[in-house]
């Protein structure tokens, strides 16, 4: 039925994004392992930077983000003029779709890809095209087969969410080099810092005119609550995005916190090392219980169960124990649960609870 005021086509096809649960009715001492957050919390330098912004809250913030872009450039050895900052990398995805897609164009994402890619495409009036993965891993050939004259953007997360799997730099370069000139490859590097020595595609961006890399402060930097992301891309693309970006999309608190965080190199190294240690431990502990997972390169593992019913039953058991993990049926993985790597106590608690579940189940 048509009404006098209707949204443009595609909007009502969007299923609103639902974040990981954070509480259970009637249960205290919750362990939240549903949103891939850094259990360490932000470093003290960030807390101090936030305190210094309180007296500025009546003033508009910088609109060019120069100080933050310079700090990011120094940390990652990138040209600040080719960096744009946004309200989480989600805003960068929105700006890219707004600027480069629309009715009649297509946006490619993979079978288990981050849900925001589809949402941003539909919001811009574009058609999202899903391509299959191969055993929960991005398939470059499947992507290339789906590309046509209507394709404008290809989204690839590397490492991927919610699978935790990763493509090698050779495969990513092959994808970038095989795309037609009118197609932009967007490499989502939200979890890149968890991979030692990985540049998330930065060198590829520097060499090419059709690749954009996005990053976030929400994961290893432990600033999910402030919503700060950034992208590095060709100058012409960054120029376009700055023309559609809101001038004050980041406030004083976000800018100050992110600048302090990006300089905390020791904090990042400690977080990466501890995450790797506990990720290996938890994957092995669950495997010994018969719950397998692919080798993860992020700060979570994707635990696989025999059936969707078993996965649902395990999630309910964990929830009753006050442990929140992420059901991923919406990512077409109904027999899996995504489990964030928390601190050591949390990892031991989730392994113990799943052990109890498997024991009672068997």
PAFIGU-206376 format. One record per residue (C-alpha): residue number from 1; x, y, z; residue in one letter. Coordinates in steps of 0.02 Angstrom, whole numbers, plus 50000, padded with zeros to 5 digits. Layout:
BEGIN
<node NUM,<X,Y,Z>,A>,
...
END
This chain:
BEGIN
<node 1,<50000,50000,50000>,X>,
<node 2,<50068,50171,49952>,X>,
<node 3,<50064,50317,50072>,X>,
<node 4,<50087,50502,50044>,X>,
<node 5,<50259,50496,50123>,X>,
<node 6,<50360,50342,50076>,X>,
<node 7,<50548,50312,50095>,X>,
<node 8,<50650,50284,49939>,X>,
<node 9,<50661,50105,49875>,X>,
<node 10,<50774,49992,49978>,X>,
<node 11,<50751,50073,50148>,X>,
<node 12,<50612,49957,50205>,X>,
<node 13,<50718,49807,50153>,X>,
<node 14,<50842,49850,50290>,X>,
<node 15,<50835,49739,50443>,X>,
<node 16,<50895,49854,50583>,X>,
<node 17,<51065,49807,50651>,X>,
<node 18,<51059,49731,50825>,X>,
<node 19,<51216,49740,50931>,X>,
<node 20,<51278,49607,51050>,X>,
<node 21,<51175,49583,51208>,X>,
<node 22,<51242,49664,51368>,X>,
<node 23,<51127,49601,51507>,X>,
<node 24,<51020,49454,51562>,X>,
<node 25,<50862,49485,51662>,X>,
<node 26,<50889,49431,51842>,X>,
<node 27,<51071,49379,51819>,X>,
<node 28,<51215,49469,51905>,X>,
<node 29,<51402,49462,51867>,X>,
<node 30,<51380,49460,51678>,X>,
<node 31,<51526,49411,51566>,X>,
<node 32,<51498,49502,51401>,X>,
<node 33,<51583,49412,51257>,X>,
<node 34,<51461,49465,51122>,X>,
<node 35,<51534,49624,51046>,X>,
<node 36,<51721,49593,51021>,X>,
<node 37,<51774,49724,51147>,X>,
<node 38,<51948,49738,51222>,X>,
<node 39,<51931,49679,51403>,X>,
<node 40,<52078,49788,51457>,X>,
<node 41,<51978,49948,51435>,X>,
<node 42,<52061,50108,51373>,X>,
<node 43,<52236,50154,51435>,X>,
<node 44,<52261,50289,51567>,X>,
<node 45,<52325,50412,51436>,X>,
<node 46,<52153,50408,51354>,X>,
<node 47,<52064,50437,51519>,X>,
<node 48,<52174,50588,51552>,X>,
<node 49,<52143,50655,51376>,X>,
<node 50,<51956,50643,51406>,X>,
<node 51,<51969,50740,51569>,X>,
<node 52,<52057,50880,51477>,X>,
<node 53,<51910,50902,51356>,X>,
<node 54,<51776,50939,51486>,X>,
<node 55,<51802,51127,51480>,X>,
<node 56,<51783,51125,51290>,X>,
<node 57,<51610,51049,51280>,X>,
<node 58,<51527,51216,51242>,X>,
<node 59,<51641,51241,51091>,X>,
<node 60,<51627,51164,50919>,X>,
<node 61,<51768,51041,50881>,X>,
<node 62,<51893,51046,50739>,X>,
<node 63,<51812,51007,50573>,X>,
<node 64,<51971,50952,50485>,X>,
<node 65,<52031,50828,50618>,X>,
<node 66,<52210,50880,50575>,X>,
<node 67,<52288,50836,50743>,X>,
<node 68,<52212,50661,50743>,X>,
<node 69,<52252,50630,50560>,X>,
<node 70,<52431,50681,50593>,X>,
<node 71,<52444,50562,50741>,X>,
<node 72,<52371,50419,50638>,X>,
<node 73,<52492,50460,50497>,X>,
<node 74,<52641,50457,50615>,X>,
<node 75,<52590,50292,50694>,X>,
<node 76,<52551,50200,50532>,X>,
<node 77,<52675,50293,50418>,X>,
<node 78,<52536,50363,50307>,X>,
<node 79,<52503,50530,50223>,X>,
<node 80,<52378,50626,50335>,X>,
<node 81,<52307,50712,50179>,X>,
<node 82,<52243,50542,50124>,X>,
<node 83,<52156,50505,50289>,X>,
<node 84,<51975,50541,50336>,X>,
<node 85,<51899,50515,50509>,X>,
<node 86,<51722,50464,50548>,X>,
<node 87,<51601,50409,50681>,X>,
<node 88,<51662,50230,50680>,X>,
<node 89,<51708,50146,50518>,X>,
<node 90,<51520,50123,50494>,X>,
<node 91,<51507,50307,50447>,X>,
<node 92,<51646,50284,50318>,X>,
<node 93,<51547,50141,50239>,X>,
<node 94,<51394,50254,50234>,X>,
<node 95,<51490,50396,50153>,X>,
<node 96,<51566,50280,50023>,X>,
<node 97,<51396,50212,49973>,X>,
<node 98,<51318,50385,49976>,X>,
<node 99,<51454,50456,49864>,X>,
<node 100,<51483,50314,49742>,X>,
<node 101,<51323,50211,49731>,X>,
<node 102,<51138,50236,49703>,X>,
<node 103,<50990,50164,49609>,X>,
<node 104,<51045,50050,49469>,X>,
<node 105,<51216,50015,49546>,X>,
<node 106,<51274,49862,49642>,X>,
<node 107,<51378,49835,49799>,X>,
<node 108,<51461,49666,49826>,X>,
<node 109,<51483,49586,49996>,X>,
<node 110,<51520,49406,50042>,X>,
<node 111,<51406,49273,50113>,X>,
<node 112,<51458,49296,50295>,X>,
<node 113,<51512,49478,50278>,X>,
<node 114,<51479,49615,50406>,X>,
<node 115,<51293,49661,50403>,X>,
<node 116,<51327,49848,50386>,X>,
<node 117,<51386,49827,50206>,X>,
<node 118,<51212,49775,50150>,X>,
<node 119,<51128,49907,50258>,X>,
<node 120,<51234,50048,50187>,X>,
<node 121,<51204,49991,50009>,X>,
<node 122,<51016,49984,50032>,X>,
<node 123,<51014,50153,50120>,X>,
<node 124,<51098,50230,49968>,X>,
<node 125,<50973,50150,49849>,X>,
<node 126,<51099,50025,49780>,X>,
<node 127,<51074,49838,49762>,X>,
<node 128,<51178,49728,49879>,X>,
<node 129,<51247,49573,49794>,X>,
<node 130,<51298,49428,49904>,X>,
<node 131,<51432,49308,49841>,X>,
<node 132,<51473,49139,49919>,X>,
<node 133,<51621,49106,50029>,X>,
<node 134,<51722,48946,50029>,X>,
<node 135,<51720,48860,50199>,X>,
<node 136,<51692,49025,50288>,X>,
<node 137,<51831,49113,50194>,X>,
<node 138,<51817,49252,50064>,X>,
<node 139,<51828,49182,49887>,X>,
<node 140,<51914,49305,49768>,X>,
<node 141,<51859,49212,49612>,X>,
<node 142,<51677,49214,49668>,X>,
<node 143,<51688,49402,49692>,X>,
<node 144,<51765,49430,49521>,X>,
<node 145,<51632,49323,49440>,X>,
<node 146,<51496,49433,49517>,X>,
<node 147,<51572,49598,49457>,X>,
<node 148,<51486,49683,49309>,X>,
<node 149,<51458,49856,49237>,X>,
<node 150,<51337,49899,49379>,X>,
<node 151,<51462,49857,49518>,X>,
<node 152,<51530,50009,49610>,X>,
<node 153,<51599,49945,49776>,X>,
<node 154,<51666,49779,49840>,X>,
<node 155,<51674,49763,50030>,X>,
<node 156,<51798,49639,50105>,X>,
<node 157,<51839,49628,50290>,X>,
<node 158,<52012,49559,50324>,X>,
<node 159,<52017,49483,50454>,X>,
<node 160,<51834,49443,50429>,X>,
<node 161,<51691,49462,50552>,X>,
<node 162,<51612,49348,50613>,X>,
<node 163,<51721,49208,50545>,X>,
<node 164,<51893,49269,50601>,X>,
<node 165,<51970,49201,50441>,X>,
<node 166,<52090,49300,50333>,X>,
<node 167,<52151,49316,50154>,X>,
<node 168,<52336,49331,50118>,X>,
<node 169,<52405,49492,50045>,X>,
<node 170,<52437,49406,49877>,X>,
<node 171,<52253,49362,49859>,X>,
<node 172,<52198,49538,49910>,X>,
<node 173,<52318,49613,49782>,X>,
<node 174,<52251,49493,49650>,X>,
<node 175,<52074,49551,49686>,X>,
<node 176,<52121,49735,49677>,X>,
<node 177,<52217,49710,49515>,X>,
<node 178,<52077,49611,49432>,X>,
<node 179,<51936,49734,49466>,X>,
<node 180,<51879,49851,49326>,X>,
<node 181,<51928,50034,49342>,X>,
<node 182,<51752,50087,49393>,X>,
<node 183,<51749,49974,49548>,X>,
<node 184,<51814,50027,49720>,X>,
<node 185,<51883,49893,49836>,X>,
<node 186,<51851,49934,50019>,X>,
<node 187,<51961,49837,50141>,X>,
<node 188,<51884,49838,50314>,X>,
<node 189,<52029,49823,50437>,X>,
<node 190,<51932,49832,50600>,X>,
<node 191,<52031,49686,50670>,X>,
<node 192,<52196,49717,50579>,X>,
<node 193,<52293,49764,50735>,X>,
<node 194,<52267,49588,50804>,X>,
<node 195,<52377,49520,50662>,X>,
<node 196,<52560,49552,50699>,X>,
<node 197,<52646,49641,50556>,X>,
<node 198,<52490,49660,50447>,X>,
<node 199,<52463,49832,50369>,X>,
<node 200,<52279,49801,50324>,X>,
<node 201,<52314,49843,50142>,X>,
<node 202,<52397,50013,50170>,X>,
<node 203,<52537,49980,50046>,X>,
<node 204,<52409,49923,49918>,X>,
<node 205,<52311,50084,49942>,X>,
<node 206,<52469,50186,49917>,X>,
<node 207,<52505,50098,49752>,X>,
<node 208,<52330,50095,49679>,X>,
<node 209,<52187,50214,49640>,X>,
<node 210,<52045,50090,49671>,X>,
<node 211,<52072,50035,49852>,X>,
<node 212,<52016,50112,50017>,X>,
<node 213,<52065,50044,50188>,X>,
<node 214,<51953,50074,50339>,X>,
<node 215,<52004,50057,50521>,X>,
<node 216,<51925,50081,50691>,X>,
<node 217,<51968,50129,50869>,X>,
<node 218,<51828,50017,50935>,X>,
<node 219,<51924,49853,50946>,X>,
<node 220,<52105,49842,51003>,X>,
<node 221,<52105,50025,51059>,X>,
<node 222,<51955,49990,51173>,X>,
<node 223,<51855,50144,51122>,X>,
<node 224,<51695,50064,51057>,X>,
<node 225,<51590,50179,51165>,X>,
<node 226,<51657,50336,51079>,X>,
<node 227,<51629,50284,50896>,X>,
<node 228,<51788,50333,50805>,X>,
<node 229,<51848,50264,50639>,X>,
<node 230,<51957,50318,50494>,X>,
<node 231,<52002,50277,50316>,X>,
<node 232,<52155,50292,50206>,X>,
<node 233,<52128,50305,50019>,X>,
<node 234,<52169,50389,49854>,X>,
<node 235,<52168,50580,49868>,X>,
<node 236,<52023,50597,49747>,X>,
<node 237,<51917,50476,49850>,X>,
<node 238,<51957,50561,50015>,X>,
<node 239,<51915,50729,49935>,X>,
<node 240,<51745,50662,49881>,X>,
<node 241,<51707,50590,50054>,X>,
<node 242,<51752,50754,50139>,X>,
<node 243,<51625,50842,50028>,X>,
<node 244,<51483,50735,50096>,X>,
<node 245,<51548,50713,50275>,X>,
<node 246,<51466,50816,50410>,X>,
<node 247,<51590,50951,50465>,X>,
<node 248,<51578,50912,50651>,X>,
<node 249,<51556,50722,50645>,X>,
<node 250,<51682,50697,50786>,X>,
<node 251,<51678,50793,50949>,X>,
<node 252,<51818,50851,51063>,X>,
<node 253,<51808,50693,51169>,X>,
<node 254,<51824,50576,51020>,X>,
<node 255,<51966,50673,50941>,X>,
<node 256,<52065,50686,51102>,X>,
<node 257,<52038,50505,51152>,X>,
<node 258,<52085,50437,50982>,X>,
<node 259,<52242,50543,50970>,X>,
<node 260,<52299,50482,51141>,X>,
<node 261,<52255,50302,51101>,X>,
<node 262,<52345,50293,50934>,X>,
<node 263,<52508,50341,51019>,X>,
<node 264,<52493,50200,51148>,X>,
<node 265,<52602,50075,51054>,X>,
<node 266,<52644,49970,51207>,X>,
<node 267,<52460,49953,51251>,X>,
<node 268,<52421,49888,51076>,X>,
<node 269,<52564,49764,51083>,X>,
<node 270,<52511,49699,51253>,X>,
<node 271,<52331,49682,51196>,X>,
<node 272,<52381,49590,51038>,X>,
<node 273,<52497,49470,51131>,X>,
<node 274,<52372,49431,51269>,X>,
<node 275,<52231,49408,51145>,X>,
<node 276,<52335,49284,51043>,X>,
<node 277,<52381,49185,51199>,X>,
<node 278,<52204,49170,51262>,X>,
<node 279,<52130,49142,51088>,X>,
<node 280,<52244,48991,51065>,X>,
<node 281,<52201,48927,51238>,X>,
<node 282,<52013,48944,51215>,X>,
<node 283,<52010,48867,51040>,X>,
<node 284,<52107,48717,51106>,X>,
<node 285,<51997,48700,51261>,X>,
<node 286,<51839,48701,51156>,X>,
<node 287,<51913,48581,51027>,X>,
<node 288,<51945,48457,51167>,X>,
<node 289,<51759,48468,51204>,X>,
<node 290,<51718,48432,51021>,X>,
<node 291,<51679,48614,50978>,X>,
<node 292,<51787,48659,50830>,X>,
<node 293,<51833,48829,50756>,X>,
<node 294,<51932,48894,50610>,X>,
<node 295,<52101,48973,50648>,X>,
<node 296,<52054,49149,50700>,X>,
<node 297,<52159,49304,50668>,X>,
<node 298,<52045,49422,50765>,X>,
<node 299,<51990,49443,50947>,X>,
<node 300,<51856,49310,50941>,X>,
<node 301,<51829,49132,50886>,X>,
<node 302,<51683,49061,50788>,X>,
<node 303,<51633,48903,50881>,X>,
<node 304,<51546,48774,50771>,X>,
<node 305,<51414,48654,50836>,X>,
<node 306,<51337,48501,50753>,X>,
<node 307,<51169,48584,50722>,X>,
<node 308,<51082,48752,50741>,X>,
<node 309,<50980,48677,50883>,X>,
<node 310,<51138,48631,50978>,X>,
<node 311,<51209,48805,50952>,X>,
<node 312,<51048,48884,51016>,X>,
<node 313,<51045,48768,51167>,X>,
<node 314,<51225,48808,51209>,X>,
<node 315,<51193,48995,51194>,X>,
<node 316,<51044,48977,51312>,X>,
<node 317,<51151,48878,51435>,X>,
<node 318,<51287,49011,51431>,X>,
<node 319,<51159,49149,51452>,X>,
<node 320,<51087,49063,51605>,X>,
<node 321,<51265,49059,51673>,X>,
<node 322,<51280,49246,51645>,X>,
<node 323,<51392,49229,51491>,X>,
<node 324,<51340,49325,51336>,X>,
<node 325,<51404,49269,51165>,X>,
<node 326,<51342,49312,50991>,X>,
<node 327,<51220,49206,50892>,X>,
<node 328,<51262,49225,50708>,X>,
<node 329,<51113,49154,50616>,X>,
<node 330,<51093,49325,50535>,X>,
<node 331,<51263,49295,50455>,X>,
<node 332,<51201,49129,50385>,X>,
<node 333,<51298,49033,50516>,X>,
<node 334,<51155,48962,50622>,X>,
<node 335,<51259,48819,50693>,X>,
<node 336,<51392,48938,50761>,X>,
<node 337,<51421,49054,50908>,X>,
<node 338,<51545,49197,50901>,X>,
<node 339,<51641,49210,51065>,X>,
<node 340,<51746,49364,51106>,X>,
<node 341,<51916,49333,51185>,X>,
<node 342,<51896,49413,51355>,X>,
<node 343,<52019,49413,51499>,X>,
<node 344,<52087,49248,51566>,X>,
<node 345,<51950,49228,51696>,X>,
<node 346,<51816,49253,51564>,X>,
<node 347,<51896,49128,51445>,X>,
<node 348,<51907,48997,51582>,X>,
<node 349,<51728,49031,51633>,X>,
<node 350,<51658,49010,51458>,X>,
<node 351,<51759,48851,51429>,X>,
<node 352,<51697,48779,51594>,X>,
<node 353,<51517,48822,51553>,X>,
<node 354,<51525,48745,51379>,X>,
<node 355,<51605,48592,51458>,X>,
<node 356,<51457,48577,51576>,X>,
<node 357,<51339,48597,51428>,X>,
<node 358,<51426,48463,51326>,X>,
<node 359,<51430,48348,51476>,X>,
<node 360,<51245,48364,51509>,X>,
<node 361,<51210,48356,51323>,X>,
<node 362,<51307,48195,51306>,X>,
END
